[in-house]
Amino acid sequence: MHFSPDRPTFFVNPDYRPMACANKLVVDPATLETVGAIASASDGEIDAVLTAAIKAQVAWKKLDAKSRAKQLHAVANAIEAADFTRCAELMVREMGKPYPEAIGEIANCAPIFRYYAEMARDDAGKVAGTTQAGSFQYARYEPYGVSVHIMPYNFPILLMCWTVAASLAAGNACIIKPAEATTLSTLDYMSVFRSLPEGLVSCLPGGAATAQALITSDRTHAVAFTGSVAAGKAVAVACAERMKPCVIEAGGSDPLIISQHAPLDVAAAGSVTAAFHLTGQVCTSAERFFVVDSVHDPFVELFAARTRALRIGNGMDKTEIGPLVSEAARAKVMRLVDDAVRDGAVTVTGGRIPPAHATGWFYEPTILTGVTPDMAIVREECFGPVAAICRVRDFDEAIRLANDSPFGLGASVFTTDLAEAHEAAERLEAGMVWVNNPLIDNDALPFGGWKASGLGRELGRQGLDAFRRSKMVIIDHRPAIQEWWYPYPDSWFRETGGRKHV
């Protein structure tokens, strides 16, 4: 069966299969037109996926590292050779992302499969200095079994590839539960896995109930989740109750500091992308700005000028700012902005639904000044195109307020002062710190948050270790009776009051 947006399907490598449950229409957030149809997995479909994954993983884990790497390179080859036009268009129409960002995300996942293909070959364990003569003592790594990957809508393909590549490299089978808002594009992408063994990768559409069924199943053994803090906590609790390892990337409210030593033209340009990329729907979007008093006004002026130049519209057109993913997402942004203005914040630009885009879930890129740390827009994750600016006395106050948050995903700083750069890297309470270049990542470095922003890490060596468990092995090649074995020799005892004591 071929994939069609109009027919609800799920994927068990290498086939698409029809779904039995009632259809749910997918609506374009820019036009409110119907894009296609999806369904939630039935108990039988969940069982079929789990059965296929368990069977496939038994053989996959036995495969030698070189052969497994070859198959992951074949996935990378398929990504590089594929035409992702339909997949990118589906993503744009499902969640509003501008087309250049959609096609870029979808097409540029090959390196992560190549990275983990070779990482898993190189990192096989550790030989330790022996604690006993003649004994060979080492650690080895083995896969968990079947991993579940619960995906967000903002980067549905890239973030899926981050954890699926690592899990496959570690020797697991993978079941992907896509975000409901980007199910169609995720399903379309599944064809890149067709060279892998039958049943090794599956994509199972559905909502929270589907995710819960996969997490709580005794036939799954590890979980990767990206999404809201509330949902992340629920996933972590469900995993903890079953002693099931999990990687949780739960978003945040990232700070961005503008130092008195910041190059303001660069800082303004970088801040536009940091705050408004993907309409502010990036987990690491800069939401809380702390601008030192001496440069506050000129920075705001430059920042606002660049923000006003952004084009708003349908992601299939020439635009930087598409719609938010849903009416509920826009309503939250509007509530936070309106509350801040009511409490004394000033709207420099934006703060409204664009008059030219009354249809769809659009909202203008918004800059607020006069924001105070107690406002809800600073305390909550906004996840929309809003930069909330707090004026601060100095760099030290900026660091202190940046850390005054339950979140700790990323943090950014603009400065030309080397001491401030190093101090920020040391003092900021976040899993990632960017100086003069926000939002970038590196396959070889760990990605993840502190505090409420997550548990565990994706990418890098830690991203691989998240999907495998260690085993200590001790081999004595010449069996011998050890002196510390029972029974103890009499010489180990001492006489006390007619009784012997060890």
N, C-alpha and C positions, 0 to 999 in steps of 0.2 A: 504494500500500500504506500502511495506517495503522500507527502504532507500537503495539506491544503488548509488555509486559514479558516475556511468555511465549515470544515468537518472536525469536530473535537477528536483529538487523537492523543495517545501517549506513545512513548518510544522505548523499545527494548532492543538494544543493538542486535542486528542491523535494521530492524523493521519498525515502521509506524503501525499502530494498531488502533482500530476504532474504539471509542469510549461509549459506555452504555448509559451514563447518567445524563440528565437533562442539560441542555445547552445554557450557557451564560454568554450574553453578547459582550463583545469588547468594543469600547467606544473611544474614538479619537478625542483627546482632550483639547485639541485646537479647533475642531469643527463640530464635535459631538455627533459625527457620523459613525455608523457601524463599520468596524474593521474586520471582524470575524467572530468566531464562536469558540468557546472553550468549555470544559466540563471538569468537575471534581472527580477524583478517582473513587471507584467503588471498592468495597472490601476485596472482591475477587481480583480486581486489577492490581491492588496493592500486593496481594498474595502472589500474583504472577510475577511481579517485578522482584519481590524478595526471593522467590524460588529461583529465578534466573540468576540473580546476583550471587546467591550462595553457591550455586553450581559453578558459575564462571570463576569465582574467586579461588576455589579449591585448586584449579589448574594454574591460574595466574600467579599465585603466591609461590608455586614450585618453579616457575620460570626463572632462569638465571638472569642476572642483572643486565648482561649485554643484550640478550634477546628482548628483555622487557624494554630496554632503552631504544632498541631498533623499532619497536612498535610505537613508542611515543614519538619518535622522530617521524614515523609515517603519519601520525596525526598532524604534526607540524607541517609536513609536506601538503597534506590535504587542505589545511587552513590557507597556506600560501597559494595554492592552485585554484581555490574555489572562487566563484562569483557570488558575492554576498549582497548584491543589489536588493533582492527581495527581502532578505533578512534585515538589512539596514532600514529599508522603507517601512517594514512592519514595526520596527522599534520606534521610529519617528511617529508613526500613526498610533502606536499603543500608548506611548508615554511622553511624547512631545519633544524629544531631544533633537537638536539641529542635525541635519543629515551628515555633514562632515564629521561630527563627533560620533555619530552612530556607526558610520562605515569605518572610521578609524579604530574604534573600540573593537569591532567585530573582526577586522582583518589583521589586527596586530597582536594576536594571542599566541602565535607560533613560538616566539622566544621562550615563553614560560614552560612549554612542553620540552623544548630542547634543554633548558636549564635543569629541570628536574630529572630528565632522562640521564644526564651525566652526573648530577649530584648524587643520585641514588647508586650509581656505579662506584663512585669514589668513596662514599662514606658508609663502610660496612660494619663498623664497630670499633672496639679499642682493646688492645692487648695491654694488660696491667703488669706492673712489676709484681712478681710472685710473692705470696706470703708464706710459701712453703717450698723448700727445695724439690725440684723435679716435677712441679705442678705447672700445667699450662692454664692460665687464668685470663679470661677475656669476656668482653661484652659483645653481643650481637643484637641486631634489630630485626623485628618481624612485624608484618602488618597486623592490624586489628581484625580485619575481616571485611565487613561492608560498611562504608561510610555514607552518611546522609548529608546532602548539601542544600541548605535552605537559603534561597537567593533573594536579593533585593531587586527593586525595579530600576534603580538609577544607573548601575553598571552591570546589567544582568549577565552579559557574556564574559567580560573581563574578570569579574570577581569569581564567577563560576570556574573559569579556567585556572585561576590562582590556586584554588583548593583541590579541584579535580586532578590537575596535573600532579600535584604533590602526593595526593592519595594513591593515584594509579602507580606512580613511581615507587611508592612504598610497598605496593603489592596488594592493595585493596580493590574491591569492586565499588562502584559509585552509583548512588541514586540521587538524582537532582530533583528538587522540588522548586520549580521556578516561581517567581513572584507572579501573582495573578495578573498584574498590570503588564507584564512582559512575557507571558506564556508563549505567545505565537512566535516571536522572534527567537526565543530560546529553543523551542521545538524545531524551528527551521534550521538552527545551527547544529543540531544533533547529527546531521549527516557526516560531519567531519570525523566522527568516531567509528564509522562503519568498518574500517580496517581492523579494529580491535576484536578480540574474541567475542563470540555470541553471548549476550546477556551481561557483559562486563560493565557497560554504562547504560543507565536508563534515565528517562525524564518523565516524571509523574506529576501532571497538573493537579491543582487543588488548592484549598485554603488552609486555614489553621488546623482543621480536623485531619487533613492529609498529613500535614507536618507532624502533628501529635502522634498519629498512628505509626509513622516511620520512626520517630524518636523513641517511642515506648516499646517498639517491637523487640523481642529477644533475638531477632535475626539481623539486627543492625548493631554496630559496635563502636561507632564514633560519629560525631556530629560537627558540622561546620555551619555557622549561622551568621548572617549579616542582616541587620535591621534595627528596629527601635530598641531603646533601653528596656522598655517594659516587656517586649516580646523576648529580648535576649535574656532577661532575668528568668522568665518562665521556662525557656529552653534549658538554661543552666540548672535550674531546680529539678526539672524532669530528668536531666542527665545525672545529676548528683544522686538522686534517689535510686538510680540503677547502676551507680559507679561506672558511668559511661563517659569517656573523655569527650571534651567539646572545645571548640574554638569559637569564641563569641566576639564579633565586631559590632558594637552596639551604638555607633554614632556619637555625636557630641555637640558641643557649642564652642567651636575653636576660637581662641583669641588671636588677634594680630596686633603687634606693637609697632608703632611708628616712633622711633627714637628721634631725639633732637639732632642726631648725626645721620639721619636717613637721607638718601638721595631722593628728594621728593618726587621728581618726575618718574623715576623708576618705581618708587613706592606706590604712587597713584596708579600707574599702569598695572602693576602686579596685583594691587588690591582689587581692581575691577574684576580680574579673573578669579582671584581668591574668593571674592564674595558672590559673584554672579554666574560663574561657570555652571552650566546645566541648571540655570534659573535658581541657583543656590541650593540645589538638591544633591549636593555632594556631602558625604559623611564628614569630610575634612574641610568643608566650606568655612571661610572666615566669617563669623557672625558677630563676635564681640571685638570692637576696635578700641585700643587704648593709645591715644595720641598725646604725646608730650606737649604741654601748653605752648612752648615757644615756637612750635611748628604747626600747631593745630589749624589755624585759619588758612594758611597757604596750602596745607595738605588737603583740607576739605574742598577748597576751591578747585584744585587740580583734579581731585578724585571725582567731584561732581561733574566737571566738564567732560571727562572721559566717559562717565556713566551715561550722561545724556546722549552721547553719540551712539549708544548701543541700539541695534535694530530689534524690534519686537515683532514676532509673527510666527506663522506656521513653520515648523522645522524643515519642511520640504522647500521653503523659500530661502532667500539670502537673509539669514537672521542669526543673531547671537542668543536672543532671549525667546525661548519657546514658552508654552503654557506650563503651569504646574500639572502634576500628574492627575489630580482629581479636584473636584469641588471642595471636598473636605480638607485637602491640603491647602488650598487657597484660603479657605475660611479661617484656618488656624493662623496663617500669616497675617491676614487682615485683623484678626482679633489682637494679636500681639502688637502690631503697629498702632492700631487705634488706642489700645490701652496705654502705650508709651506716650503718645501725643497727649492724651487726656491727663497724664501725670507730669507733663511739662517738657517732653522731648519736642524737637523742632524738625519738621520735614524739610530737608534741603532740596531733595528731588524725589519724584515718585510718590509713593504712598496712596496709590489709587489703581483701579482697573483702567487700562488704557482705553480712551474713548473709541479708538479705531478698531478695537478688538473686544467688542461686547459679547461675542459668541466664544465659548471656550473658557478655559480656566486661566486666563492671563492676569498678570499683575506687574506693574512697572517696577524696574529696579529702583530700590529705595534706599536713601541715605538719611539717617536720623542723627542729629547732634543733641547735646544736652541730656544724653542718656545717663542714668545713674545706676550703680551696681545692684540696687534693690528692685529694679523693674523686671517684670516677667520676661521681657524680651531678652534680658541678660541671663536670667535664671533657667529658662527653658531652651530646648532645641527648637529653633524656628523652622529650619529646613525650607527656606524660601529666599527670594532675592532681596534680602535686607541686610544692610550694614549699620549696626548700632554703635555709635561713636561716643566713648567716654573721654572727656578731657582729664588728663592726669598731670601732676606736678613734675614728675621726673621718671626716669627709667625704673627706679626701684619701686615706685608706686605701681607702675604698669605691670611689673612682674608679680607683685603681690595680688593685684586685682585679677590678673590673668589666671592665677592659681586658685582664686576664690570661686570654685565651681565644682559641682559634683562630677563633671565630665573631665576627661583627660585623654582625648584622642590625639589631636595634633595641635601645634602652636607655631605661629610665624612671627618673624621679626625683620624689620628693615632698619639697617644701620651700616655705617662705614667704620664704626669703632670696633676694633678687633676684641678689645676687652669685653664690650657689651655682647658681642656675638658668643664668646665663650661662656660668659656668665649666663646668658639666656639658655644655652645648651645644657648647662649644669642645673639651673634653678627651676626651669619651667617643668611643671608636673604634667607631662604628656608623653605618650608613647613615641611621638615623632616631633622633631623640631626643624623648621625650615628657616634659614637666614638668607634673605634677599631673593628667594626663589620658591614660593609656596606651592604646595600640592603635589610635587613630583614624587615618584616612587622608584624603587630599584628592585628587580627580581631577587637580588642577592642580599637584600637587607630586610630585617623583620618589620612587618606592618601590623599595627594593633594599638590598643589604647590602655591607659591606666584608669583607675577608679571605676566609675560606672560605665566607662566606654568600652570595656571588654575584658576578656580572658584569653590568654594564649596569643599566638602570633601566626600570621600568614606570611608567606614568602621567606626567602633565605633558608638557612639550615634549620631554623626553628620551625618553619613552615612544613618541612619534610618530617621532622620529628613529631609534629602534631598528629601524624597519621601512622605512627609505628610505635611499638613498645620494645623496651630493652629486655634482654635476658642475660643474666650472668652465667657463665659456663666455666667450670673448673674440671680439668681432666688430668688425672695422674696416670701417666702411661705405664708406670711400673707399680702395680698394686702392692701395697705393703701395709701391715698392721701399724697404726699410728700410736704413739705413746700416750696420747691424751684420750684414747678410746677406753670405754669401760672394759673390765674393772680397773680402778686406779691401783697402782702399785702401793705396797705398804709404806714405802719411803715418802709418799706424798702426805701421809697422815702424821699427826703429832699426838703424844701421850699426854692426857690431862685428867687427873683424878681417876685413873683406871679406865678412862674411855678414850677412844681414838676419834680425832676430829680432822676433817680435811682442812 
